[in-house]
C-alpha cells in the first residue's frame, strides 16, 4: 500500500518537476485545479487522504495544496449533512446543540 502512494507521489513530482516555484498566496487560495491534477486526484477518499498525508510528511507544499483544494471542492456548496454523508461523519450533536451552533453562526450563512 505504501509503495503505491510512493509511486503516485513520485509520478506527481515528475510531472511537476519543471513548474516554477510560486509564493503567490492568491494563487494558493484559488480552488481551481489544472486538468492533469484533477485526473491525478480522481482516487478513492482513503487514497486521497493518504496522498495529502504523504505530501505533508514529505513537505511537498504544491502537492499538499492540490490535495487540500480537491477536498475543498468536494465540500464547496454542500450542507453540513451532505458533508457528513460525503465523508461518512457521524453527527454526534443533539438537536439542541445543532440549533445553538446554527444560531451562533447565522452570519456565515449564504446571503
N, C-alpha and C positions, 0 to 999 in steps of 0.2 A: 504494500500500500504506500509506504513512504517513498519507495522508488518511483512509483507513478507520479507523485507530486513533485519529486525532484526532477523528473523528466519534463513535466509540464512547466515548472519554473524555469528550467534551462531553455525550453522552447520559447517561452515569453521573452527571456533576456536576449536570446539570439535574435529574435525578430526585431527587438527594440535597441540593439546594440549601437546603432548609429544615430539614435534620437538625440536631439540637443537637450542639454540639461536646462530645466526651467525652474526659476524661483518665483514664478508668477502665481501669487495666491489666488488671483481672479480665475485663472485657468483651472486651478485645483478645485475651486468652489463650483465650477461648472460641472453638471452631471452628465454632459454629453460624452459618449464613449465612441471611439472610432470603430469602424466596421470589423476590422480584424480582431480587436479586443472584445467586441461583443460576441463574436463567434467563439473566441477562446474561453470566454466566461459562461458559455452555454453548457453548464455541467450541473449535476445534482447539487443540492444545497450543502451536503456534507463535504463534497469536493471543493465547492466554492469557499466555504469557511476554512477548510484546510489550506487552500492556496493563500487566503488572507493571513492566516496564522504563520505560514511559511514566509510570506513576504515581510511580515512584521519582524519575525525572528531573524531573518537574514538582512534586515534593514534595506529592503528594495522598495523605496518610497513610491516610485511610479506604479509598481505592480500593486502595492497596498492601496494606492489611490483608486486604481481601476476596480479593484475588488470592492472597496467601500462604495464607490459610485454605483456599481452593479446592485449592491444591497439597497442603497438609497433609492434607486429607480424601482426596485421591487416594492418598496414601501410607499413611494410617492403617490398621493391621491387616494390612499386607502384609509378606511376607518380603522379604529383600534381593533374591532372584531375581525376585519379582513386580514389585518397584520397578524393577529393571533393565529388565524387559520393558516396563513401562508407559512408561518414559521413553527406551527404546532406548539403554540404557547398556551398554557393553561391560565385562564382568568381566575386568579385567586382573590379578587376583590369581592366584598359583599356588595349588594346593590346600593347600600347606603354610602359605602366608601367610593364607589364608582360615581355616584351622583355628586359627592363632595369634590372629587377630582375634576369632574366636568365643570362644576360651578367655579372652582378656583382658576380654571384655565379657559374660561369663556373668551378671553381676549385673543386667544390663539386660534379660534375657530375661523373658518373661511368666511370672508365678508363679501 
